[in-house]
Amino acid sequence: MKNSKNKRTMILGAILVGLLVIAYKVLFMSSSGDLLTDPTDSNSMVGDRIAVVLAEVESINFDTSIIKDTKFKSLKTIETPLISLPVGKTNPFSPNFGSN
């Protein structure tokens, strides 16, 4: 019985050490893929995308003729103001639980 517990402890210890080594490599070691990329390539691609988006934004034309239309000017608002009701107790920390 003591021998089987000792084996289990050894196996669990080995697994724990293996997991710790893997965790260390994942968290603290730099990946080799970062070293192989050329930062100038990604910067030029980002600059090209920004230029394309900027050209699209500059080409937007807003049609403001609808504001001058008589039908648009005849529209009226249907909003109603909210009713102001008291909410909660005036002093929520007062010792009286039954009164406001």
Backbone hydrogen bonds in HBPLUS format (Angstrom, degrees):
<---DONOR---> <-ACCEPTOR-->    atom                        ^
c    i                          cat <-CA-CA->   ^        H-A-AA   ^      H-
h    n   atom  resd res      DA  || num        DHA   H-A  angle D-A-AA Bond
n    s   type  num  typ     dist DA aas  dist angle  dist       angle   num
A0005-LYS N   A0001-MET O   3.21 MM   4  6.46 156.7  2.26 147.2 153.0     1
A0006-ASN N   A0002-LYS O   3.07 MM   4  6.23 149.3  2.17 140.4 148.8     2
A0007-LYS N   A0003-ASN O   3.01 MM   4  6.29 149.9  2.10 143.8 151.6     3
A0008-ARG N   A0004-SER O   2.99 MM   4  6.22 161.0  2.03 146.2 151.2     4
A0009-THR N   A0005-LYS O   2.96 MM   4  6.13 155.3  2.03 143.2 150.1     5
A0010-MET N   A0006-ASN O   2.99 MM   4  6.19 154.9  2.05 143.2 149.9     6
A0011-ILE N   A0007-LYS O   2.89 MM   4  6.16 161.9  1.93 154.4 159.0     7
A0012-LEU N   A0008-ARG O   2.88 MM   4  6.04 169.1  1.89 152.4 155.8     8
A0013-GLY N   A0009-THR O   2.89 MM   4  5.96 151.1  1.98 142.4 150.9     9
A0014-ALA N   A0010-MET O   2.93 MM   4  6.15 153.9  2.00 146.1 152.8    10
A0015-ILE N   A0011-ILE O   2.94 MM   4  6.22 159.5  1.99 151.7 157.4    11
A0016-LEU N   A0012-LEU O   2.93 MM   4  6.07 156.7  1.98 144.0 150.6    12
A0017-VAL N   A0013-GLY O   2.93 MM   4  6.16 158.8  1.98 148.3 153.6    13
A0018-GLY N   A0014-ALA O   2.95 MM   4  6.15 159.5  1.99 147.5 153.2    14
A0019-LEU N   A0015-ILE O   2.90 MM   4  6.15 158.6  1.94 150.7 156.4    15
A0020-LEU N   A0016-LEU O   2.93 MM   4  6.14 152.7  2.01 146.8 154.5    16
A0021-VAL N   A0017-VAL O   3.00 MM   4  6.26 153.7  2.07 149.1 155.5    17
A0022-ILE N   A0018-GLY O   3.03 MM   4  6.29 163.8  2.05 151.1 155.2    18
A0023-ALA N   A0019-LEU O   2.87 MM   4  6.02 161.1  1.91 148.0 153.7    19
A0024-TYR N   A0020-LEU O   2.93 MM   4  6.08 154.5  2.00 144.0 150.8    20
A0025-LYS N   A0021-VAL O   3.03 MM   4  6.29 161.0  2.06 150.3 154.9    21
A0026-VAL N   A0022-ILE O   2.96 MM   4  6.18 156.4  2.02 151.0 157.5    22
A0027-LEU N   A0023-ALA O   2.95 MM   4  6.02 162.5  1.98 150.3 154.9    23
A0028-PHE N   A0024-TYR O   2.89 MM   4  5.65 165.5  1.91 149.9 154.8    24
A0029-MET N   A0025-LYS O   3.36 MM   4  5.06 146.3  2.48 117.2 123.3    25
A0035-LEU N   A0032-SER O   3.25 MM   3  5.47 136.0  2.46 101.3 112.0    26
A0041-ASP N   A0038-ASP O   3.14 MM   3  5.67 136.4  2.34 112.8 122.8    27
A0043-ASN N   A0039-PRO O   3.10 MM   4  6.22 154.8  2.17 144.0 151.3    28
A0044-SER N   A0040-THR O   3.06 MM   4  6.16 153.6  2.13 142.3 148.3    29
A0045-MET N   A0041-ASP O   3.11 MM   4  6.33 150.9  2.20 144.7 152.6    30
A0046-VAL N   A0042-SER O   3.00 MM   4  6.19 156.3  2.06 146.2 152.2    31
A0047-GLY N   A0043-ASN O   2.95 MM   4  6.13 156.8  2.00 144.0 150.7    32
A0048-ASP N   A0044-SER O   2.96 MM   4  6.14 149.2  2.06 140.7 148.5    33
A0049-ARG N   A0045-MET O   3.04 MM   4  6.28 157.6  2.09 146.3 151.9    34
A0050-ILE N   A0046-VAL O   2.95 MM   4  6.18 157.0  2.00 150.2 156.6    35
A0051-ALA N   A0047-GLY O   3.01 MM   4  6.19 154.0  2.08 142.2 149.1    36
A0052-VAL N   A0048-ASP O   3.02 MM   4  6.29 153.2  2.10 147.0 153.7    37
A0053-VAL N   A0049-ARG O   3.01 MM   4  6.24 165.9  2.03 152.7 155.9    38
A0054-LEU N   A0050-ILE O   2.89 MM   4  6.00 159.3  1.93 148.8 155.2    39
A0055-ALA N   A0051-ALA O   2.99 MM   4  6.14 152.1  2.07 141.9 149.0    40
A0056-GLU N   A0052-VAL O   3.03 MM   4  6.32 152.6  2.11 146.2 153.6    41
A0057-VAL N   A0053-VAL O   2.94 MM   4  6.22 158.1  1.99 151.4 157.1    42
A0058-GLU N   A0054-LEU O   2.96 MM   4  6.13 158.5  2.01 147.4 153.4    43
A0059-SER N   A0055-ALA O   3.12 MM   4  6.22 133.5  2.35 137.0 148.1    44
A0059-SER N   A0056-GLU O   3.25 MM   3  5.20 132.9  2.49  92.9 105.2    45
A0060-ILE N   A0057-VAL O   3.27 MM   3  5.54 167.1  2.29 109.8 113.4    46
A0067-ILE N   A0064-THR O   3.33 MM   3  5.80 146.6  2.45 108.7 116.0    47
A0068-LYS N   A0065-SER O   3.18 MM   3  5.46 139.1  2.36 103.4 113.7    48
A0069-ASP N   A0066-ILE O   3.21 MM   3  5.17 155.5  2.27 100.5 107.9    49
A0073-LYS N   A0069-ASP O   3.14 MM   4  6.44 153.1  2.21 144.5 152.1    50
A0074-SER N   A0070-THR O   3.01 MM   4  6.15 132.1  2.25 138.8 150.4    51
A0075-LEU N   A0072-PHE O   3.34 MM   3  5.57 160.7  2.38 105.0 110.6    52
A0094-SER N   A0091-ASN O   3.18 MM   3  5.61 164.9  2.21 119.9 120.1    53
